[in-house]
Amino acid sequence: MTGLLVWLAMLPTFVVALMDTRTINGVSVWDKPLKFQFAFGLYLLTLVVYARFLPDDVRYRNWYRRLSIAVALSALAEVVWTAGAGAIGTESHFNSSLIGLAIYTVMGIAAIVIVSASSVYAFQIARNKRLTLSPAIIRSLILGLAMTAPLTLVTAGTIMDGHWVGGSNTDESGLLLLGWVRDGGDLRVAHFFATHALHFVPAFGLISSTVLGKEKTWPVTAFATLFLAFTLWTLFQAHAGLPFLPSIG
């Protein structure tokens, strides 16, 4: 319900973005709220899909219900704050005001709560002996979910005062949709791949199960390892001030 609500909120946000000409860092003040609404809606709805692979008894446990509520409310709080910051024309992240720093700290705690669900899912799916999925898909679910939280915390933890490393320090000429800067390092790149490990790795697992065989798990393990290395490489690349996809000309 929360995931759908967040996605539905994209419609009025998009309409307001068309009418509001204010900008932050060279892009619309509603750019970040729209991205967060899409991303959190996708994350929550992904958990809905993956919940079917948890042990049957887990979904009816009180601790799981409390975790689900905490994750949903934390995601909703992130979305509300980014939209509120956009409405008043200020930055939701790296806001140096006293209130901004306080809210940023609270949102950091909320983010930890949100990604913790992926680790819980990984553990619970790994202990579910009744799954009828192919071994390749099961392995991809476990690895993708298990990688998400630690990678996210590592990559997000490096973004302390801003996402730019060198370059023009503006998102105005960033990559289409994603907004990654193309004339310097952008720490959001590694953060993006980290938080979407629970999508990329299972997607490969589905392909591998279909093309290479349901019983073969080594291709999934190999892909997860390469994905981990690739994500860390994009992090080091950004810290070196190098763009992930440099502009041409």
Steps between C-alpha positions, in 0.01 A plus 500: 500500500779741584688415182194569286427820693853625439473425128162673479660807659722527193207630293427819699873549554559485125218747435644744755846456347364615164370821656779578748808656341719509811826306490759354738846410369383576148200267496135530606430504873267208427765287330613326819146449642398326177806276504447408865132424443583267214793334679324440832183381330706253298686379809183445704318323218806282440483391863132417442599266215787342695282451809341197333836322528525542877413206725122483548517548875715814478238716330265452795754570773459821701864597452460479121186713508678759713799498263270545199327795664833656600638466147183641341483796738871573462470502122194721523688742727785524246253573222310759702820680602645517147165630369475750786853624435412541134187694590694755705784508247778362717728196490377185672859367520816682604292780645731696731221659708445373853159355413635356176784320678261361764258369239787360292617301803152361559467412132834320520361279776185447294714392204669235715159367603389490138796304361508267802196326352713370211738327744209347689350374174833349392533306825139382504500391135824310561337302781180427307531134402160487332578725208425346162705754304806389307830498694634773268214737580514423873873574503447827314229613743716425802814666361321803355312569821802430721718743304252787501525626860880487552574645157243775550639594840857506368421709193257734677745544787752660266254772395556738787495856363372442147511257211742695279873433482651762274319622191259790482303412818166521322251242378379718213673300227474163672415168339140476383257378773775393740662843516857376553753772426718447194794730566615365836445227756149426624459291816136429415607251233631240745208572733258424216652162414529411869134560579389315187704185564172332601380565143809445286617171653157327507439623142819326393397193702177479303689526170765252613239249614329520161807503276776320689293257704294505817746296705810705423565750776861587419408752226287687754781500755744620235264780390439611860876515558552705185210726592654559842835583341335725242308696765815556705685599183243771426549623856878525461452657157280772645742571785770544238289775343427300185152493344326167453390602149698806392344756271613498138623818337 
